[in-house]
Amino acid sequence: MQSQRTAITQFAQRVNNRYVFRPRLQTVYDEMHGIINKGHFKIAVPLCEILLKDQKIEDHPDVAFLLNILALLYNELSMLEDATNALKKALDIREKTGNEDDLFVAAVLNELALVHSKRGMFEDVVSYRSRAMEITQRVSGSDNFILDLILLYDELNRLEDASNALKKALDIREKMGNEDDLFVAAILNDLAWVDSKRGMFEDVVSHSRRAREITTKFCESINSDFGLLYLLV
């Protein structure tokens, strides 16, 4: 409860810092923000709905922000279908007013994945996570979403998809110039584990051997650094 309240409060504060509502709406928003801070989510919902109805332009980033807050409130109240609908509206606005590589779009997709996970709709989770992953990867080169997706694929026993996602994560790491870091070794070990479940034992040997070589090289470099430090002292 406390962590969710913090998430909603932080999101509401971002809106408060960025947008200036008309005087009457600002009064309603301030009241809603105070209620959220106290954890009274059920009371905050109709106030958020009032703010949404008073927006002049339906397809505006202001509306998307408010829909995000409303979705977070619905989620906390276990009104998951309502949360889904609010997030889909926010996503539609973000896609119309931004572009396909907008991180706001990725954020809404990630929220949709979380809500659908709670609803047990795992195929939709995969779809939303994949889209969010692709956007984040294009914009920042991050592979965080890929690692989450791999866990989901494994849970659904979609081993080929898990293997492909791991290979994509490996490719990102290598393109970043980190061919011999321990993250690469960890991904290779995960690939070996997934491929062993698929019965692809030649690949298991290849991935494991390369992971071992990277780990050995890393340990040797650490020992070398310690040896140099000892000589300097």
C-alpha positions as CSV (number, residue, x, y, z in Angstrom):
1,M,0.0,0.0,0.0
2,Q,2.7,2.5,1.0
3,S,4.8,1.9,-2.2
4,Q,1.7,2.2,-4.4
5,R,0.7,5.4,-2.6
6,T,4.2,6.8,-3.2
7,A,4.0,5.9,-6.9
8,I,0.7,7.7,-7.3
9,T,1.8,10.7,-5.3
10,Q,5.0,11.1,-7.3
11,F,3.1,10.9,-10.6
12,A,0.6,13.4,-9.3
13,Q,3.4,15.7,-8.2
14,R,4.9,15.6,-11.7
15,V,1.5,16.8,-13.1
16,N,1.3,19.5,-10.5
17,N,4.8,20.7,-11.3
18,R,4.3,20.7,-15.1
19,Y,0.7,21.9,-15.6
20,V,-1.3,24.9,-14.6
21,F,-5.1,24.3,-14.5
22,R,-7.8,26.9,-14.6
23,P,-8.5,28.2,-11.0
24,R,-11.5,26.0,-10.3
25,L,-9.8,22.9,-11.7
26,Q,-6.6,23.8,-9.8
27,T,-8.7,23.7,-6.6
28,V,-10.1,20.3,-7.5
29,Y,-6.6,19.0,-8.4
30,D,-5.1,20.2,-5.1
31,E,-7.9,18.6,-3.2
32,M,-7.4,15.3,-5.1
33,H,-3.6,15.4,-4.5
34,G,-4.1,15.9,-0.8
35,I,-6.5,13.0,-0.7
36,I,-4.1,10.7,-2.6
37,N,-1.3,11.7,-0.1
38,K,-3.6,10.3,2.7
39,G,-4.2,7.1,0.8
40,H,-7.9,7.7,0.2
41,F,-7.9,6.5,-3.3
42,K,-11.6,5.8,-3.6
43,I,-12.4,9.4,-2.8
44,A,-9.8,10.6,-5.3
45,V,-11.3,8.8,-8.3
46,P,-14.4,11.1,-8.8
47,L,-12.2,14.2,-8.4
48,C,-9.9,12.9,-11.1
49,E,-12.9,12.1,-13.3
50,I,-14.1,15.8,-12.9
51,L,-10.7,17.0,-14.0
52,L,-10.9,14.8,-17.1
53,K,-14.4,15.9,-18.1
54,D,-13.3,19.6,-17.8
55,Q,-10.4,19.2,-20.3
56,K,-11.1,21.2,-23.5
57,I,-9.1,19.0,-25.8
58,E,-9.6,15.2,-25.5
59,D,-6.4,14.2,-27.3
60,H,-3.9,16.2,-25.2
61,P,-0.9,15.2,-23.1
62,D,-2.7,16.7,-20.0
63,V,-5.5,14.2,-20.5
64,A,-3.0,11.4,-20.8
65,F,-1.3,12.4,-17.5
66,L,-4.7,12.4,-15.7
67,L,-5.7,9.1,-17.3
68,N,-2.4,7.6,-15.9
69,I,-3.3,8.8,-12.4
70,L,-6.8,7.5,-12.7
71,A,-5.5,4.1,-13.9
72,L,-3.1,3.9,-10.9
73,L,-6.1,4.7,-8.6
74,Y,-8.2,2.0,-10.3
75,N,-5.3,-0.5,-10.0
76,E,-5.0,0.2,-6.3
77,L,-8.8,-0.3,-5.9
78,S,-8.5,-3.6,-7.8
79,M,-10.7,-2.1,-10.6
80,L,-8.5,-3.7,-13.2
81,E,-10.7,-3.5,-16.2
82,D,-11.3,0.2,-15.6
83,A,-7.5,0.6,-15.2
84,T,-7.0,-1.1,-18.5
85,N,-9.4,1.1,-20.3
86,A,-7.9,4.3,-18.8
87,L,-4.4,3.2,-19.9
88,K,-5.6,2.3,-23.4
89,K,-7.0,5.8,-23.8
90,A,-3.8,7.3,-22.4
91,L,-1.8,5.1,-24.9
92,D,-4.0,6.2,-27.8
93,I,-3.3,9.9,-26.9
94,R,0.4,9.4,-26.5
95,E,0.6,7.7,-29.9
96,K,-1.3,10.5,-31.5
97,T,0.6,13.4,-29.9
98,G,4.1,11.8,-29.7
99,N,5.9,9.4,-31.9
100,E,6.6,5.7,-32.0
101,D,9.8,6.1,-30.1
102,D,8.3,8.2,-27.3
103,L,9.3,6.9,-23.8
104,F,5.9,8.0,-22.5
105,V,4.4,5.4,-24.8
106,A,6.8,2.8,-23.4
107,A,5.8,3.8,-19.9
108,V,2.1,3.4,-20.6
109,L,2.7,0.0,-22.3
110,N,4.7,-1.1,-19.2
111,E,1.7,-0.1,-17.0
112,L,-0.6,-2.0,-19.2
113,A,1.6,-5.1,-18.9
114,L,1.5,-4.9,-15.1
115,V,-2.3,-4.6,-15.1
116,H,-2.7,-7.5,-17.5
117,S,-0.4,-9.6,-15.4
118,K,-2.6,-9.0,-12.4
119,R,-5.6,-10.1,-14.6
120,G,-3.8,-13.3,-15.6
121,M,-3.7,-12.2,-19.3
122,F,-0.2,-13.2,-20.0
123,E,-0.3,-13.2,-23.8
124,D,-1.2,-9.5,-23.6
125,V,1.6,-9.0,-21.1
126,V,4.1,-10.3,-23.6
127,S,2.7,-8.1,-26.3
128,Y,2.9,-4.9,-24.2
129,R,6.3,-5.8,-22.8
130,S,7.7,-6.5,-26.2
131,R,6.5,-3.1,-27.6
132,A,7.8,-1.3,-24.5
133,M,11.1,-3.1,-24.8
134,E,11.5,-2.2,-28.5
135,I,10.9,1.5,-27.9
136,T,13.2,1.6,-24.9
137,Q,15.9,-0.3,-26.8
138,R,15.7,2.1,-29.8
139,V,15.8,5.2,-27.6
140,S,18.3,4.3,-24.9
141,G,19.8,1.0,-25.8
142,S,18.6,-0.4,-22.4
143,D,18.0,-4.2,-22.1
144,N,16.1,-4.0,-18.8
145,F,12.8,-4.8,-20.4
146,I,14.3,-7.7,-22.3
147,L,15.4,-9.4,-19.0
148,D,11.8,-9.0,-17.6
149,L,10.4,-10.5,-20.8
150,I,12.7,-13.5,-20.6
151,L,11.4,-14.4,-17.2
152,L,7.8,-14.1,-18.5
153,Y,8.6,-16.3,-21.5
154,D,10.2,-18.9,-19.3
155,E,7.1,-18.9,-17.0
156,L,4.9,-19.5,-20.1
157,N,7.3,-22.2,-21.3
158,R,7.9,-20.2,-24.5
159,L,11.5,-21.3,-24.6
160,E,12.3,-20.4,-28.2
161,D,11.1,-16.8,-27.5
162,A,13.2,-16.8,-24.3
163,S,16.2,-17.8,-26.3
164,N,15.6,-15.2,-29.0
165,A,15.2,-12.5,-26.3
166,L,18.4,-13.5,-24.6
167,K,20.2,-13.4,-27.9
168,K,18.8,-9.8,-28.4
169,A,20.1,-8.8,-25.0
170,L,23.5,-10.4,-25.8
171,D,23.6,-8.4,-29.1
172,I,22.9,-5.1,-27.3
173,R,25.6,-5.7,-24.7
174,E,28.2,-6.6,-27.4
175,K,27.3,-3.6,-29.5
176,M,27.9,-1.4,-26.4
177,G,31.5,-2.7,-26.5
178,N,31.2,-4.9,-23.5
179,E,31.9,-8.3,-25.1
180,D,33.9,-9.5,-22.0
181,D,31.9,-8.1,-19.1
182,L,30.2,-10.3,-16.5
183,F,26.7,-9.3,-17.8
184,V,27.6,-11.0,-21.1
185,A,28.7,-14.1,-19.1
186,A,25.4,-14.1,-17.2
187,I,23.4,-13.8,-20.4
188,L,25.4,-16.7,-21.9
189,N,24.8,-18.8,-18.8
190,D,21.0,-18.1,-19.1
191,L,21.1,-19.0,-22.8
192,A,22.8,-22.3,-21.9
193,W,20.1,-23.0,-19.3
194,V,17.3,-22.2,-21.7
195,D,18.9,-24.3,-24.5
196,S,19.4,-27.2,-22.2
197,K,15.6,-27.2,-21.5
198,R,15.2,-27.2,-25.3
199,G,17.6,-30.2,-25.7
200,M,20.1,-28.1,-27.7
201,F,23.1,-29.4,-26.0
202,E,25.8,-28.3,-28.5
203,D,24.6,-24.7,-28.0
204,V,24.7,-25.3,-24.2
205,V,28.4,-26.3,-24.5
206,S,29.2,-23.3,-26.7
207,H,27.5,-20.8,-24.4
208,S,28.9,-22.3,-21.2
209,R,32.5,-22.4,-22.6
210,R,32.3,-18.7,-23.7
211,A,30.8,-17.7,-20.3
212,R,33.6,-19.5,-18.5
213,E,36.3,-17.8,-20.7
214,I,34.9,-14.3,-19.9
215,T,34.6,-15.1,-16.1
216,T,38.2,-16.5,-16.1
217,K,39.5,-13.4,-18.0
218,F,37.7,-11.1,-15.5
219,C,39.2,-13.0,-12.5
220,E,42.7,-12.9,-14.0
221,S,42.4,-9.1,-14.5
222,I,41.3,-8.6,-10.9
223,N,44.2,-10.7,-9.6
224,S,46.6,-8.7,-11.9
225,D,45.2,-5.4,-10.5
226,F,45.7,-6.7,-6.9
227,G,49.2,-7.8,-7.7
228,L,50.1,-4.4,-9.2
229,L,48.6,-2.7,-6.2
230,Y,50.7,-4.9,-3.9
231,L,53.9,-4.0,-5.8
232,L,53.0,-0.3,-5.6
233,V,52.5,-0.5,-1.8
